[in-house]
Amino acid sequence: MQNLASFIEYTDGNKPYTHTFMRMQMDNGKIEEVDMFANDKVRKYKTRLDDSIREGGKGSVTKKKMRIELINAFEALLKASGLHIA
């Protein structure tokens, strides 16, 4: 098994936050992406689902649940990787 840290990209340059990015393949084969922007006080997440959730409409409740599951999986994988990010 390949080290989880190799699947996680992050930058910690001269910016006031750390940007962490992960791409995950779902059970249905679809690829989803999660971006996390973090500093000492807050973590903000961006997923590809966000825009379609804001527009509302058909399936927005399901998409909100999927977004939460994506973020939870992201956090679990980040923790398992052993990387300390913000």
N, C-alpha and C positions, 0 to 999 in steps of 0.2 A: 504494500500500500504506500502510495506517495505521501509525503509529509503534507499535512493540511496547510501549513504556512505557505507552501508553494502555490496554492490556489487563491491566495488573498493578496491583493495589490494595495499598497498604501503609500501615501506621500506625507512627508512631515517637513516640508521646506520652510521658507520664510513666511508662511501664512499663519494667521492666528488660529488655525484649526488643522486637524489631521483628517485627510480624506482617505477612506477605506472603501474598496470596491470588491464585490464578489459576484460571480456568475454561477448559477445553480441550475442543474437539469432536473425538472420535475418528473414525477412518476408518469405523466402523460407524454413525456419527451420534449415538452416545451422548455426553452431556456428563459429563465428570469434573472434579472439583475437587481442588485441592491447596492446603493451608495450610502455611506454613512459619513457625515461631517461632524466631527467631535472636537471639543476643547475640554478644559477642566470642569466646566459647569454643565454642559448640555450636549446631547447627541441628537442629530436630526437625520432622518432617513428619507431617501428618495428611491422609489421603485418605478418600473415602467407602467405599473397599474395606476399610479397617482392621477394622471391626466384623465383617464377614463372614469375614475371614481368621482372627480370633481364635476364632470359633465352630467353625472347621474344617469338615469335611464336603466334599461334592462341589465340585470346582473350586478348592479353596483353593490348590493349587500354581500353577495358572494365574493366580489373582488375585494371588499374591505376585509373579509375574513381571510382571504388568501394573502393579502398584504401583511396582516398580523402574523400569519404562519410563516411567511417569508422572513420577516424581521426576527421572529423567534428562532428560526433555523440559522439565520445569519449569526445571531448572538451566540448560539450553542456552538457553531463551528468556529467562531472567533475564539471563544473560550477554550475549546479543545485544541486549537492550534498552539496555544501557549504564548501568543503574541500579546504584549501589553500595549494597548492603544488608548490614549487619552483616558 
